[in-house]
Each structure stands twice: as structure tokens, then as C-alpha cells.
Amino acid sequence: MRAPPQTIAHARRLRRALSPPEARLWNRLRERAPGLPTFRRQHPIGPYVLDFYCAKARLAIEIDGMSHDVGGRPERDLRRDAWLATRGVTVMRIAAGDVMRALDETVDSIVRMAAALIDGPHHRPADGPPPPFHGGG
């Protein structure tokens, strides 16, 4: 899905200002090893910018810091995840602290999820949204 120009511009700005957990994870996800899924960082889709996105798996990776637990943010995240699900995108939310504490395990979990979505039974949008993913390893 094409993003509006302002979302694309916002994604470009975010690419230059990754948070420490995002930068750390990106250093690992950007490796283009044969047979492993490829990821994009700060990928615009519709009105949103995804922290990381694997197009082949239709998998969004969102790194959630403490700000995701306050104010109206949890409700906004739920609306965003539902919007993405109706478009066949699975969202995997990972706590920023998990990235900083257990990078290898986090990367392994992401790669396993992407591979399962690529190789496993494919979701058909007519069946409704895919089940939510709750976990990191």
C-alpha cells in the first residue's frame, strides 16, 4: 500500500534518528545473508511508519519503549495493529529492553517468525485478520 508523501518524508527523518534499541537491532537485521528474510527500516505503509518490515513475510516489527505504556498510546497501538491486520500484515511487538538485554534471542525470534510466515500456511484476508503474536521467543 502506498503511503502519503508526508508519511514518506517522516519515515526518511526517522531513519536518520533511530533510537538505541532500533539502531542495535537494525545492525543485525540489515545483514543480507542468503536464505534469511530481508528487512526494511522505518518503512512507510498507509498513514504509518513501521520500525522494521519484511515484505515477503508481511511482518512488521515494532520496538516498544516505555512511551507505549502511557497516555492513549496503548489504544493507538491497538488501532494501528488492527489496521495493519486488515491488510494482511502481522505485527510483532518487542520491548526495547528485550532488544538491549537479549539481542541474539530477539533476532532469532524475529527471523523464526518471518520464516514461519513465509513458509507456513498463508493468511487469506477473506478469513479475517491473522491471530496476534504475543511473545518474543
C-alpha positions, 0 to 999 in steps of 0.5 A: 500500500502506498503511503502519503508523501508526508508519511514518506518524508517522516519515515526518511527523518526517522531513519536518520534518528533511530533510537538505541534499541532500533539502531542495535537491532537494525545492525543485525537485521540489515545483514543480507545473508542468503536464505534469511528474510530481508528487512526494511527500516522505518518503512512507510505503509498507509498513514504509518511508519513501521520500525522494521518490515519484511515484505515477503513475510508481511511482518512488521516489527515494532520496538516498544519503549516505555512511551507505549505504556502511557497516555492513549498510546496503548489504544493507538497501538491497538488501532494501528495493529488492527489496521495493519491486520486488515491488510494482511500484515502481522505485527510483532511487538518487542520491548526495547529492553528485550532488544538491549538485554537479549539481542541474539534471542530477539533476532532469532525470534524475529527471523523464526517468525518471518520464516514461519510466515513465509513458509507456513500456511498463508493468511487469506484476508477473506478469513479475517485478520491473522491471530496476534503474536504475543511473545518474543521467543 
